[in-house]
């Protein structure tokens, strides 16, 4: 062994009784290697506890692994593009040990669309694993019941359905992020202030799993702290023209609204509306680092954005599935990402930092 316990190719070759060239071919999946030599090298790696993060970069598996991602369709620049980019990064990094990732998209406002795409996945060759954005809780459980019967492991991303036997979850602790949002909002308002809560309706199921949990956390904080804020709740349709009419009516009835919050990533629409009606003094809280959200944050129209690192969620979800399926390594089941609170004074440092 070299100093500090670093594992060298020559050390592996010596213990396996093969040449350094054979070890190199096994590690990088290049050239012909006999089964006996490959088994010898892989046994040494296991005995050395050659850690998964090293192995994942170097040791190719003979088996082909087909992973399927089931996420909402999106337009360029929207939140789900960040998730998609994270899956692309994972696909490139883990392709060397025969992992292939395909993506299937559904309409995030229509639970039947989710079920239809889920059924198509099961009609194809059964995948080795599935990654799911569980926008619709009931429909997600129907799908995961089928996966469980087929012995197909699955993981959740962005939001969590605790009733299902998932492999891993990466995302915010949704209720806690709503709790934090309420603290940010109510802590700066005088008693009896009017607060506008904007939520987006979906077909069949009123709201998404994620935004429902954020709303519950938000409400919990207000109850625990005996808040005197007056809540004005509005349901929109994700259509700017009709939503604009609804919001104008609300502000005509309540011109003294002091603050507003929406629990999804499209807070920029609310910011645009407040700008159009010259009500930028309203303290506005929303979620996610969409370019349009960041623009309004820098302008001071949005007061706070709560971010959740979606690219990392997708990447780590794939990585952990590889660890479990290919290397039989134990992984942590629930992984809450940081609840990042951003404002115009710190947004540039956050966006420009590269970890």
FITORMI-159783 format. One record per residue (C-alpha): x, y, z; residue number from 0; residue in one letter. Coordinates in Angstrom, 3 decimals. Example, Ala and Ser with C-alpha at 12.3 -4.5 7.8 and 13.67 -1.06 7.14 Angstrom:
! FITORMI-159783
+----------+----------+----------+-----+---+
:     east :    north :       up :   k : r :
+----------+----------+----------+-----+---+
:   12.300 :   -4.500 :    7.800 :   0 : A :
:   13.670 :   -1.060 :    7.140 :   1 : S :
+----------+----------+----------+-----+---+
***
This chain:
! FITORMI-159783
+----------+----------+----------+-----+---+
:     east :    north :       up :   k : r :
+----------+----------+----------+-----+---+
:    0.000 :    0.000 :    0.000 :   0 : X :
:    1.100 :    3.529 :   -0.627 :   1 : X :
:    1.219 :    6.183 :    2.057 :   2 : X :
:   -2.053 :    7.287 :    3.687 :   3 : X :
:   -3.729 :    4.041 :    2.600 :   4 : X :
:   -4.262 :    5.057 :   -1.013 :   5 : X :
:   -5.033 :    2.036 :   -3.191 :   6 : X :
:   -2.759 :    1.733 :   -6.222 :   7 : X :
:   -3.204 :   -0.434 :   -9.318 :   8 : X :
:    0.028 :   -2.264 :   -8.539 :   9 : X :
:   -1.327 :   -3.151 :   -5.043 :  10 : X :
:   -4.523 :   -4.576 :   -6.519 :  11 : X :
:   -2.557 :   -6.481 :   -9.162 :  12 : X :
:   -0.239 :   -8.024 :   -6.554 :  13 : X :
:   -3.096 :   -9.211 :   -4.333 :  14 : X :
:   -5.146 :  -10.520 :   -7.261 :  15 : X :
:   -2.185 :  -12.286 :   -8.871 :  16 : X :
:   -2.659 :  -10.525 :  -12.222 :  17 : X :
:   -0.819 :   -7.885 :  -14.206 :  18 : X :
:   -1.324 :   -4.155 :  -13.743 :  19 : X :
:   -2.655 :   -4.036 :  -17.315 :  20 : X :
:   -5.383 :   -6.533 :  -16.400 :  21 : X :
:   -6.421 :   -4.424 :  -13.398 :  22 : X :
:   -6.559 :   -1.327 :  -15.589 :  23 : X :
:   -8.763 :   -3.111 :  -18.140 :  24 : X :
:  -11.151 :   -4.261 :  -15.401 :  25 : X :
:  -11.366 :   -0.818 :  -13.790 :  26 : X :
:  -12.052 :    0.953 :  -17.056 :  27 : X :
:  -13.916 :   -1.834 :  -18.841 :  28 : X :
:  -11.476 :   -1.863 :  -21.737 :  29 : X :
:  -10.250 :   -4.860 :  -23.681 :  30 : X :
:  -10.622 :   -8.575 :  -23.054 :  31 : X :
:  -10.297 :   -9.987 :  -19.541 :  32 : X :
:  -10.909 :  -13.588 :  -18.569 :  33 : X :
:  -13.708 :  -14.269 :  -16.093 :  34 : X :
:  -11.207 :  -15.702 :  -13.625 :  35 : X :
:   -9.027 :  -12.594 :  -13.727 :  36 : X :
:  -12.009 :  -10.265 :  -13.476 :  37 : X :
:  -13.385 :  -12.185 :  -10.490 :  38 : X :
:   -9.992 :  -12.073 :   -8.782 :  39 : X :
:   -9.672 :   -8.320 :   -9.232 :  40 : X :
:  -13.238 :   -7.639 :   -8.088 :  41 : X :
:  -12.732 :   -9.824 :   -4.994 :  42 : X :
:   -9.681 :   -7.775 :   -4.020 :  43 : X :
:  -11.661 :   -4.573 :   -4.485 :  44 : X :
:  -14.388 :   -5.860 :   -2.216 :  45 : X :
:  -11.929 :   -7.075 :    0.388 :  46 : X :
:  -10.211 :   -3.693 :    0.370 :  47 : X :
:  -13.596 :   -1.986 :    0.850 :  48 : X :
:  -12.926 :   -0.068 :   -2.320 :  49 : X :
:  -15.556 :    2.613 :   -1.677 :  50 : X :
:  -18.548 :    3.090 :   -3.997 :  51 : X :
:  -17.689 :    6.625 :   -5.037 :  52 : X :
:  -14.349 :    5.372 :   -6.380 :  53 : X :
:  -15.826 :    2.226 :   -7.830 :  54 : X :
:  -18.614 :    4.160 :   -9.499 :  55 : X :
:  -16.067 :    6.092 :  -11.514 :  56 : X :
:  -14.009 :    3.134 :  -12.555 :  57 : X :
:  -15.560 :   -0.322 :  -12.348 :  58 : X :
:  -18.030 :   -1.201 :  -15.089 :  59 : X :
:  -20.719 :   -3.762 :  -14.435 :  60 : X :
:  -21.471 :   -6.486 :  -16.966 :  61 : X :
:  -25.206 :   -6.114 :  -16.385 :  62 : X :
:  -27.259 :   -3.513 :  -18.240 :  63 : X :
:  -29.374 :   -1.254 :  -16.008 :  64 : X :
:  -32.329 :    0.641 :  -17.462 :  65 : X :
:  -33.626 :    3.436 :  -15.257 :  66 : X :
:  -36.765 :    5.451 :  -16.043 :  67 : X :
:  -37.536 :    8.943 :  -14.733 :  68 : X :
:  -41.184 :   10.034 :  -14.504 :  69 : X :
:  -41.323 :   13.815 :  -14.169 :  70 : X :
:  -43.567 :   16.699 :  -15.303 :  71 : X :
:  -43.282 :   18.170 :  -18.784 :  72 : X :
:  -41.953 :   21.726 :  -18.742 :  73 : X :
:  -41.086 :   24.774 :  -20.793 :  74 : X :
:  -37.541 :   26.042 :  -21.097 :  75 : X :
:  -36.344 :   27.758 :  -17.932 :  76 : X :
:  -38.934 :   26.229 :  -15.623 :  77 : X :
:  -38.186 :   24.383 :  -12.387 :  78 : X :
:  -38.375 :   20.879 :  -13.851 :  79 : X :
:  -35.663 :   21.648 :  -16.369 :  80 : X :
:  -33.237 :   21.774 :  -13.430 :  81 : X :
:  -34.355 :   18.300 :  -12.346 :  82 : X :
:  -33.986 :   17.082 :  -15.921 :  83 : X :
:  -30.462 :   18.533 :  -16.117 :  84 : X :
:  -29.545 :   16.667 :  -12.940 :  85 : X :
:  -30.664 :   13.389 :  -14.495 :  86 : X :
:  -28.592 :   14.197 :  -17.597 :  87 : X :
:  -25.510 :   14.746 :  -15.458 :  88 : X :
:  -26.074 :   11.424 :  -13.698 :  89 : X :
:  -26.639 :    9.672 :  -17.026 :  90 : X :
:  -23.287 :   10.871 :  -18.329 :  91 : X :
:  -21.370 :   10.078 :  -15.158 :  92 : X :
:  -22.756 :    6.583 :  -14.572 :  93 : X :
:  -23.001 :    5.423 :  -18.182 :  94 : X :
:  -19.589 :    3.766 :  -17.917 :  95 : X :
:  -21.023 :    0.934 :  -15.866 :  96 : X :
:  -23.920 :    0.298 :  -18.217 :  97 : X :
:  -26.631 :    2.479 :  -16.721 :  98 : X :
:  -29.054 :    3.909 :  -19.263 :  99 : X :
:  -31.519 :    6.589 :  -18.161 : 100 : X :
:  -34.674 :    7.414 :  -20.111 : 101 : X :
:  -37.170 :   10.120 :  -19.209 : 102 : X :
:  -40.940 :   10.143 :  -19.511 : 103 : X :
:  -43.048 :   13.258 :  -19.049 : 104 : X :
:  -46.598 :   13.899 :  -17.833 : 105 : X :
:  -48.893 :   16.917 :  -17.492 : 106 : X :
:  -48.411 :   18.116 :  -13.925 : 107 : X :
:  -51.935 :   19.549 :  -13.836 : 108 : X :
:  -53.678 :   16.341 :  -14.894 : 109 : X :
:  -53.486 :   13.161 :  -12.754 : 110 : X :
:  -54.799 :   11.050 :  -15.636 : 111 : X :
:  -51.751 :   12.056 :  -17.659 : 112 : X :
:  -49.536 :   10.712 :  -14.863 : 113 : X :
:  -51.402 :    7.388 :  -14.854 : 114 : X :
:  -51.276 :    7.072 :  -18.633 : 115 : X :
:  -47.523 :    7.573 :  -18.782 : 116 : X :
:  -47.032 :    5.224 :  -15.815 : 117 : X :
:  -48.984 :    2.525 :  -17.638 : 118 : X :
:  -46.826 :    3.006 :  -20.730 : 119 : X :
:  -43.713 :    2.457 :  -18.643 : 120 : X :
:  -45.082 :   -0.875 :  -17.416 : 121 : X :
:  -46.015 :   -1.921 :  -20.958 : 122 : X :
:  -42.421 :   -1.506 :  -22.091 : 123 : X :
:  -39.584 :   -3.736 :  -20.956 : 124 : X :
:  -39.715 :   -3.637 :  -17.172 : 125 : X :
:  -36.985 :   -1.239 :  -15.971 : 126 : X :
:  -34.470 :   -1.992 :  -13.249 : 127 : X :
:  -35.527 :    1.136 :  -11.324 : 128 : X :
:  -37.876 :    4.110 :  -11.553 : 129 : X :
:  -37.510 :    7.686 :  -10.269 : 130 : X :
:  -40.799 :    9.464 :   -9.607 : 131 : X :
:  -41.909 :   13.038 :   -9.007 : 132 : X :
:  -45.053 :   12.282 :   -6.955 : 133 : X :
:  -47.124 :   15.324 :   -7.854 : 134 : X :
:  -50.343 :   13.357 :   -7.350 : 135 : X :
:  -50.280 :   11.309 :   -4.160 : 136 : X :
:  -53.170 :    8.924 :   -4.888 : 137 : X :
:  -52.048 :    8.177 :   -8.437 : 138 : X :
:  -48.455 :    7.745 :   -7.292 : 139 : X :
:  -49.498 :    5.078 :   -4.804 : 140 : X :
:  -51.381 :    3.209 :   -7.533 : 141 : X :
:  -48.257 :    3.186 :   -9.668 : 142 : X :
:  -45.882 :    2.222 :   -6.866 : 143 : X :
:  -48.177 :   -0.661 :   -5.881 : 144 : X :
:  -47.604 :   -2.095 :   -9.373 : 145 : X :
:  -43.857 :   -1.518 :   -9.129 : 146 : X :
:  -43.727 :   -3.260 :   -5.766 : 147 : X :
:  -45.541 :   -6.311 :   -7.162 : 148 : X :
:  -43.044 :   -6.438 :  -10.030 : 149 : X :
:  -40.148 :   -6.079 :   -7.560 : 150 : X :
:  -38.983 :   -2.873 :   -9.266 : 151 : X :
:  -37.269 :   -0.475 :   -6.831 : 152 : X :
:  -38.210 :    3.206 :   -7.021 : 153 : X :
:  -37.177 :    6.503 :   -5.498 : 154 : X :
:  -38.944 :    9.823 :   -5.022 : 155 : X :
:  -37.694 :   13.228 :   -5.988 : 156 : X :
:  -38.922 :   16.738 :   -5.073 : 157 : X :
:  -41.672 :   15.539 :   -2.712 : 158 : X :
:  -42.270 :   12.523 :   -0.507 : 159 : X :
:  -45.052 :    9.947 :   -0.203 : 160 : X :
:  -44.227 :    8.228 :    3.066 : 161 : X :
:  -46.760 :    5.400 :    2.642 : 162 : X :
:  -44.774 :    3.822 :   -0.210 : 163 : X :
:  -41.710 :    1.508 :    0.132 : 164 : X :
:  -39.312 :    3.811 :   -1.703 : 165 : X :
:  -35.543 :    3.301 :   -1.855 : 166 : X :
:  -34.556 :    6.932 :   -1.295 : 167 : X :
:  -35.868 :   10.474 :   -1.278 : 168 : X :
:  -33.963 :   13.661 :   -2.012 : 169 : X :
:  -35.785 :   16.951 :   -1.566 : 170 : X :
:  -36.949 :   19.493 :    0.940 : 171 : X :
:  -38.794 :   18.598 :    4.070 : 172 : X :
:  -41.843 :   20.246 :    2.573 : 173 : X :
:  -43.747 :   21.021 :    5.763 : 174 : X :
:  -40.649 :   22.580 :    7.295 : 175 : X :
:  -40.063 :   24.814 :    4.280 : 176 : X :
:  -43.643 :   26.075 :    4.597 : 177 : X :
:  -43.019 :   26.632 :    8.301 : 178 : X :
:  -39.926 :   28.692 :    7.470 : 179 : X :
:  -41.867 :   30.694 :    4.880 : 180 : X :
:  -44.498 :   31.609 :    7.472 : 181 : X :
:  -41.825 :   32.731 :    9.909 : 182 : X :
:  -40.175 :   34.925 :    7.274 : 183 : X :
:  -43.478 :   36.463 :    6.310 : 184 : X :
:  -45.240 :   36.962 :    9.626 : 185 : X :
:  -42.144 :   38.101 :   11.492 : 186 : X :
:  -42.012 :   41.350 :    9.513 : 187 : X :
:  -45.720 :   42.248 :    9.523 : 188 : X :
:  -47.716 :   44.255 :   12.058 : 189 : X :
:  -50.690 :   42.593 :   13.809 : 190 : X :
:  -53.900 :   42.037 :   11.807 : 191 : X :
:  -52.079 :   42.289 :    8.487 : 192 : X :
:  -53.779 :   40.789 :    5.468 : 193 : X :
:  -51.839 :   37.993 :    3.766 : 194 : X :
:  -52.696 :   36.710 :    0.293 : 195 : X :
:  -52.174 :   32.966 :   -0.219 : 196 : X :
:  -52.118 :   31.963 :   -3.887 : 197 : X :
:  -52.510 :   28.299 :   -4.839 : 198 : X :
:  -52.805 :   26.586 :   -8.239 : 199 : X :
:  -55.632 :   24.129 :   -8.878 : 200 : X :
:  -55.143 :   20.837 :  -10.725 : 201 : X :
:  -57.596 :   18.398 :  -12.236 : 202 : X :
:  -59.080 :   15.779 :   -9.947 : 203 : X :
:  -56.771 :   16.452 :   -7.011 : 204 : X :
:  -56.967 :   20.053 :   -5.836 : 205 : X :
:  -53.258 :   20.724 :   -5.288 : 206 : X :
:  -49.904 :   19.038 :   -5.753 : 207 : X :
:  -48.411 :   16.865 :   -3.034 : 208 : X :
:  -45.502 :   19.277 :   -2.584 : 209 : X :
:  -47.504 :   22.488 :   -2.299 : 210 : X :
:  -50.061 :   20.841 :   -0.010 : 211 : X :
:  -47.328 :   19.916 :    2.459 : 212 : X :
:  -45.812 :   23.391 :    2.297 : 213 : X :
:  -49.217 :   24.894 :    2.985 : 214 : X :
:  -49.675 :   22.610 :    6.001 : 215 : X :
:  -46.310 :   23.695 :    7.428 : 216 : X :
:  -47.192 :   27.331 :    6.808 : 217 : X :
:  -50.504 :   26.936 :    8.630 : 218 : X :
:  -48.836 :   25.068 :   11.497 : 219 : X :
:  -46.481 :   27.977 :   12.200 : 220 : X :
:  -49.327 :   30.493 :   12.263 : 221 : X :
:  -51.340 :   28.318 :   14.641 : 222 : X :
:  -48.439 :   27.637 :   16.986 : 223 : X :
:  -47.625 :   31.342 :   17.243 : 224 : X :
:  -51.225 :   32.530 :   17.520 : 225 : X :
:  -50.782 :   34.729 :   14.485 : 226 : X :
:  -53.319 :   37.497 :   13.995 : 227 : X :
:  -52.692 :   37.691 :   10.252 : 228 : X :
:  -55.851 :   37.670 :    8.151 : 229 : X :
:  -55.476 :   35.068 :    5.413 : 230 : X :
:  -57.038 :   35.662 :    2.008 : 231 : X :
:  -56.842 :   32.463 :   -0.035 : 232 : X :
:  -57.118 :   32.420 :   -3.822 : 233 : X :
:  -57.106 :   29.480 :   -6.227 : 234 : X :
:  -55.762 :   30.109 :   -9.738 : 235 : X :
:  -55.766 :   28.077 :  -12.962 : 236 : X :
:  -52.203 :   28.551 :  -14.228 : 237 : X :
:  -53.500 :   30.836 :  -16.977 : 238 : X :
:  -52.114 :   34.340 :  -16.665 : 239 : X :
:  -55.000 :   36.150 :  -18.371 : 240 : X :
:  -57.778 :   34.611 :  -16.239 : 241 : X :
:  -55.623 :   34.667 :  -13.116 : 242 : X :
:  -54.971 :   38.378 :  -13.684 : 243 : X :
:  -58.711 :   39.065 :  -13.581 : 244 : X :
:  -59.110 :   37.105 :  -10.343 : 245 : X :
:  -56.210 :   38.877 :   -8.655 : 246 : X :
:  -57.456 :   42.337 :   -9.712 : 247 : X :
:  -60.799 :   41.523 :   -8.104 : 248 : X :
:  -59.075 :   40.403 :   -4.897 : 249 : X :
:  -56.974 :   43.565 :   -4.612 : 250 : X :
:  -60.009 :   45.720 :   -5.327 : 251 : X :
:  -61.767 :   44.080 :   -2.369 : 252 : X :
:  -58.632 :   44.121 :   -0.185 : 253 : X :
:  -56.408 :   47.053 :   -1.224 : 254 : X :
:  -54.566 :   46.857 :    2.112 : 255 : X :
:  -52.985 :   43.423 :    1.505 : 256 : X :
:  -49.533 :   43.594 :    3.113 : 257 : X :
:  -47.980 :   40.300 :    2.018 : 258 : X :
:  -48.418 :   37.404 :   -0.403 : 259 : X :
:  -47.070 :   33.885 :   -0.857 : 260 : X :
:  -47.349 :   31.098 :   -3.403 : 261 : X :
:  -46.024 :   27.597 :   -2.721 : 262 : X :
:  -44.872 :   26.703 :   -6.231 : 263 : X :
:  -42.050 :   27.925 :   -8.449 : 264 : X :
:  -44.099 :   30.438 :  -10.467 : 265 : X :
:  -43.993 :   33.297 :   -7.994 : 266 : X :
:  -42.728 :   35.492 :  -10.871 : 267 : X :
:  -46.306 :   35.597 :  -12.191 : 268 : X :
:  -47.509 :   37.086 :   -8.946 : 269 : X :
:  -44.557 :   39.486 :   -8.980 : 270 : X :
:  -45.453 :   40.601 :  -12.496 : 271 : X :
:  -49.047 :   41.190 :  -11.454 : 272 : X :
:  -47.999 :   43.286 :   -8.437 : 273 : X :
:  -45.775 :   45.320 :  -10.747 : 274 : X :
:  -48.614 :   45.846 :  -13.232 : 275 : X :
:  -50.952 :   47.185 :  -10.544 : 276 : X :
:  -48.201 :   49.176 :   -8.804 : 277 : X :
:  -48.288 :   47.204 :   -5.568 : 278 : X :
:  -44.579 :   46.332 :   -5.301 : 279 : X :
:  -44.673 :   47.252 :   -1.595 : 280 : X :
:  -46.383 :   43.905 :   -0.876 : 281 : X :
:  -43.941 :   41.562 :    0.859 : 282 : X :
:  -43.754 :   38.565 :   -1.500 : 283 : X :
:  -42.411 :   35.081 :   -0.724 : 284 : X :
:  -41.998 :   32.206 :   -3.186 : 285 : X :
:  -39.926 :   29.204 :   -4.200 : 286 : X :
:  -37.088 :   28.228 :   -6.533 : 287 : X :
:  -34.397 :   29.933 :   -8.580 : 288 : X :
:  -36.073 :   30.334 :  -11.927 : 289 : X :
:  -34.474 :   33.111 :  -13.949 : 290 : X :
:  -37.659 :   35.198 :  -13.837 : 291 : X :
:  -37.913 :   34.706 :  -10.074 : 292 : X :
:  -34.314 :   35.839 :   -9.597 : 293 : X :
:  -34.925 :   38.904 :  -11.776 : 294 : X :
:  -37.843 :   40.033 :   -9.613 : 295 : X :
:  -35.864 :   39.211 :   -6.457 : 296 : X :
:  -33.038 :   41.510 :   -7.558 : 297 : X :
:  -35.580 :   44.220 :   -8.315 : 298 : X :
:  -36.988 :   43.912 :   -4.789 : 299 : X :
:  -40.473 :   42.864 :   -5.937 : 300 : X :
:  -39.934 :   39.390 :   -4.461 : 301 : X :
:  -38.642 :   39.662 :   -0.899 : 302 : X :
:  -37.575 :   36.050 :   -0.304 : 303 : X :
:  -37.043 :   32.943 :   -2.395 : 304 : X :
:  -36.714 :   29.514 :   -0.801 : 305 : X :
:  -34.447 :   27.291 :   -2.908 : 306 : X :
:  -33.832 :   23.542 :   -2.845 : 307 : X :
:  -30.987 :   22.554 :   -5.266 : 308 : X :
:  -33.010 :   20.461 :   -7.739 : 309 : X :
:  -30.077 :   19.363 :   -9.924 : 310 : X :
:  -28.388 :   17.755 :   -6.931 : 311 : X :
:  -31.621 :   16.020 :   -5.946 : 312 : X :
:  -31.798 :   14.260 :   -9.309 : 313 : X :
:  -28.100 :   13.386 :   -9.420 : 314 : X :
:  -27.963 :   11.928 :   -5.900 : 315 : X :
:  -31.152 :    9.940 :   -6.448 : 316 : X :
:  -29.554 :    8.118 :   -9.393 : 317 : X :
:  -26.251 :    7.709 :   -7.571 : 318 : X :
:  -27.858 :    6.075 :   -4.549 : 319 : X :
:  -29.874 :    3.676 :   -6.678 : 320 : X :
:  -26.617 :    2.620 :   -8.332 : 321 : X :
:  -24.992 :    2.125 :   -4.956 : 322 : X :
:  -27.783 :   -0.142 :   -3.795 : 323 : X :
:  -28.465 :   -2.129 :   -6.971 : 324 : X :
:  -24.951 :   -2.549 :   -8.313 : 325 : X :
:  -22.756 :   -2.462 :   -5.218 : 326 : X :
:  -25.196 :   -3.670 :   -2.556 : 327 : X :
:  -24.211 :   -0.758 :   -0.340 : 328 : X :
:  -26.447 :    0.624 :    2.374 : 329 : X :
:  -27.805 :    4.078 :    1.654 : 330 : X :
:  -29.737 :    6.639 :    3.647 : 331 : X :
:  -33.422 :    6.442 :    2.814 : 332 : X :
:  -34.592 :   10.019 :    3.480 : 333 : X :
:  -32.253 :   12.863 :    2.534 : 334 : X :
:  -33.534 :   16.357 :    3.202 : 335 : X :
:  -31.771 :   19.063 :    1.210 : 336 : X :
:  -31.038 :   22.458 :    2.796 : 337 : X :
:  -33.807 :   25.048 :    2.949 : 338 : X :
:  -31.933 :   27.958 :    1.384 : 339 : X :
:  -33.345 :   31.439 :    2.070 : 340 : X :
:  -32.379 :   33.963 :   -0.585 : 341 : X :
:  -32.898 :   37.700 :   -0.964 : 342 : X :
:  -31.486 :   40.351 :   -3.240 : 343 : X :
:  -28.552 :   40.954 :   -0.863 : 344 : X :
:  -27.186 :   37.385 :   -1.146 : 345 : X :
:  -28.551 :   35.960 :   -4.404 : 346 : X :
:  -25.447 :   36.716 :   -6.492 : 347 : X :
:  -23.158 :   34.884 :   -4.068 : 348 : X :
:  -25.461 :   31.862 :   -4.120 : 349 : X :
:  -25.873 :   31.711 :   -7.892 : 350 : X :
:  -22.209 :   32.337 :   -8.701 : 351 : X :
:  -20.752 :   29.900 :   -6.145 : 352 : X :
:  -19.569 :   26.594 :   -7.595 : 353 : X :
:  -19.269 :   23.725 :   -5.116 : 354 : X :
+----------+----------+----------+-----+---+
***
